[in-house]
Amino acid sequence: MTRASGETPPGLLAYFSAHHAEILHWLWSHTWLSVLPVLIGLAVSLPLGCLATRRRWAYPPLVSVGGLLYTIPSLALFVAMPSILGTKILDPVNVVVALSVYTVALLSRVVADGLRAVPEDVAAAATAVGHTPLQRLLRIDLPLAVPVIAAGLRVAVVSNVSLVAIAGTIGVPELGQLFTNGFQLSSGGPYYPPIVWGIVLCVALALVLDLLIVLGNRALTPWLRPEVQR
C-alpha cells in the first residue's frame, strides 16, 4: 500500500472514517490474541507454581528456564512457530502459542512467589483445623496469593498487547497492521494517521485490560478493601 505522489492524504478522523470497519476488526483480533495467551499461561502456571512451592528443588530451574524463555526475541519466535507447529505463517495460532510461552515464563515464577509468601502461621493454622493440602491451597494459599498473581497478570497482559503488534510485521491481522500501513503510506512523505491510531488503540486496550484485572483483584480480595479494614 503506497500513496500516490501529489495525492492529498486523509487526516486522522478521515482515515478512521474510511477504514473503521477494518480497524475495529483488527482491534478485536488484537484483543483476543492478547487475552487468550494470558488465560492459557495462567492455567499452565498455576500447577507449575504449586509444584515449585511444594518441592523446593523445582523453584531454581523454574526461574532459570522462565528467564531464558523470556529472552527469546518475539519476532524470531513468531517466525519459528510454523516450523514447530506445522502451521501456516499467518496462522494466529502461532501468535497464541508464542505469547503463551512468554506468559508461562513470567507467571510461573509469580505464582510460586505468591504461594511462598503465605505466612507460615496461617498455613499451620489451616492444617491444624483439618484442611487437606488441596483444601488449604484452594481456600487459603491461592486467595492470599491473588494480589501477587494479579500484579503478574497486569504485566503479562500489557506486554502481550505490545508483543501482538509485532506480529503485524509478518502479516497477522491485528493493530500492528496500522504501523505497517503507516510506513508504507509514508513513501511519498510522512503520514502519521494510521500510526497514531495504532498507538492510541494499543494503549487504550492495555489500559482497559489492566483495569479489568485490577477490578477482578478487588472482587477476589474483599478483605483488602479500606472499608472492610475499618
N, C-alpha and C positions, 0 to 999 in steps of 0.2 A: 504494500500500500504506500503510494507516494503522492505528493502534492504537485500539481502542475505549476510550472513557472508562471508568475503573474496572477495566479488564482487567489482571490481573497478568502482566507480561511475563516471558518465559523468561530465565533467566540466561545467562551466557557459554557454559557447556558444554551447557546445554539447547538453546540456539539452534543450536549446531553440530550437535547430535544430530538436531534437527528438520529441518535444511536441509543436511546433509552432502553429499548427492548433488549438489545444485545448486552448493554451494561448491566441491567438487572439480572439477566441470565448468568453473566459472569459472576455477579455478586453472590447469587445463590450457590453456584458451583464452588466459589471460594469459601463460602461459609461451611458447607458440609465437608469439603476437603480439609478444612482446619479443625473441625469439631470431631469428626469420626476417628481420626488417629488418636485424639486425646482419650476418647472413650475406650478404644481398644488398648491403648497404652496403660490406662488406669486398671483395666481388667487383668492385664498381664502383670502389672507392677505390684498389685496387692498381694498375691501369693508369693512373689519373689521377695518383697519386703518382709512379709511374715517369716519366710524361711531364714532370711538374714538376721531376723530378731531372735528366732528360736535357736538357730545354730550359729554361734559366734564366728565359726570358721568361714561361713559363707559371706560375711559382710565385706572383708577386704577384696575378694575377687569381684564381687558385685559392683563395688565402687570403681575398681580399676577397669573392668570391661565397659561399664557405663561411660566412663570418661573417654575411653578410646573410641567408642561408637559415636560419641557426640562430636569428635574432632573430624569425622569424615565429611568432606565438602558436600553440601546438599546437591549441587548440580551433578557432581560425579555419581552420587547415589541414584539420582533420578535416571541418569543415562545407563547405569549398570543394571537397574531393576528389570528391564525387559529380557536381558540375557539370563538373569537369575530366575525369574518367574515364568519365562516363556510367553510374555505378553507383548502387545504392540507398543511402540514408543510413545504414542499419545494416550494410552490407556490410563484413566485416572487411578486405577488400582496401583500403579507404580508409585504415585504420589502418596496414596494412603499407606502403603506398606513402608515406604521410606520414612515418612513422618511418624509412623507408629514405632519404628526403631528408635528414632530420636526421643520420642515421648517415654518409652520404656527406659532408655538410658538415663533420662532425667528423673522420672518419677519413682523408679525402684529404690534409689537411694533416699528420696524424700519420704517415701512410705516407711522405710526401715528406720530413718531418723525420728519420724513422728512416733512410731511404736516404741522405740528405745527411750523416748523422752517421758513416757508414762511413769509417774513416781512409783518407786518400788513399794512404798507402804500401801498405795492404792491397789496395786496388783496383789500384794499379800493379803489385803483385806478381802478382795474379791474371791481369792482362793479359799480363804478361811470360812467364808459364808457358804461355800459349796459349789461355786462356779467351776464348771469343767473348763479346760483350756479354750475350747471353741466358744463357749458361752462368755468367757472373760474377754476373748478377742472381739466378739460382736457387740457385747453390752458395755464394755469398759474401755478396752485399748483403742479400738477404732474410733469411737466417738471422741475420746480425748485427743486423738491424733488428727482429727478433722482440720483444725486450723493450720497445722503444718502441711498437710496434704493439699489443702485449698491454696496455700501460698505457692506450692509447686505447680498446681494446675494453672494458676494465673500466669506463671512464667511460660509453661508449656503452650498454652493456647495463644498467647501473644506471639511467641516465637513461631508457632505454626502459621499464623496469619502472614507473617513476614516471609517464611520459607515457601509457602504455597505460591507467592508471587513470582518466585524464581522459576517455578515450573512453566511460567508463561514463555520463557526464552526457548523452550523446546516445543512449544505449540499447544500445551494443555490449556483448554479454555477456562480461564478464570481472570481475576482482575489484573494479573500480570500482563495480559494481552494489551491493556491500556498503555503500559510503559513501552511495549514493543511497537504499538501503533504510533505513539508519540514520537519515538525515534525515527520510524520510517517516514512520517509526515514532516519531519524536520529537515528532510533532504534539501528542500528549497529555501530553508531559513528556519529559525527557531519556532517551534509550535508546541505550546505547553498545555492546552486544554485536556487532552487525554491523560497526560502525566499527572496533572493536578487532580483530576477526578480519581485516578488510581490511588494517589496518596490519601486523599480525603476519605474515600470509601474504605481503604485498608485500615486507616486509623480509627474511623468510626466503628468498623466491625470489631476491631480489637477492643475498643472501649466498651462496646455492648456486651461482648462475651466475658470480659473481665468483670463487668458489673453483675452479670448473671451468676458468676462464681462467688462473688462477694455476698450476694443475696442468699445463695444456697448455703454458704458457710454460716451466715447469721441464722438461717432457719434450722440448721442442724446443731447449732451450739447456743441454745437459748440461755444457758447458764452464764454465758459471757456478756450478755447484754447489760448495759449500765442500770436499766430499770429493774432487772432481776437482782443485781448485786446490792441495791439499796434496801 
